[in-house]
Amino acid sequence: MVRTSNARWEGDLKAGNGKVKLGSGSFEGKYSFGTRFESGPGTNPEELLGAAHAACFSMALAAGLAKAGHTAKSIETTANVHLEKSDAGFSITHIDLVTVGEVPGLTAPEFQSAAEDTKKNCIVSRALSAVPTTLNATLK
């Protein structure tokens, strides 16, 4: 199975701009120096990475809970991807995952344990294992 996305950049770094689109056609957005390193309108690679991580985490946590006999009513995850400049240049320095679950019949410690396991084992978490990641998991 292969998933495809495409990005096109035109011009130099500061004055140029680009467009990113998903192979499925479900998303297309503009990006630029301003959207990545300032607060301009549009998307950026870190935001897209965060969306992928949040989506994977929510899906994997729901799957793990269901496998343990607890069907989630909802799992909502936000991924805060931190892009920071150091002497070596810009880097993604850490990711904060914040997840809230509504899972009937589950205790807070059980939810926390399942969330911690998911943080280590969801597909995108494993791919991003070089980036320090924190987790804040709350059961409604």
Secondary structure, 3 states (H helix, E strand, C coil): CCCCEEEEEECCCCCCEEEEEECCCCCEEEEEHHHHHCCCCCECHHHHHHHHHHHHHHHHHHHHHHHCCCCCCEEEEEEEEEEEEECCEEEEEEEEEEEEEECCCCCHHHHHHHHHHHHHHCHHHHHCCCCCEEEEEEEC
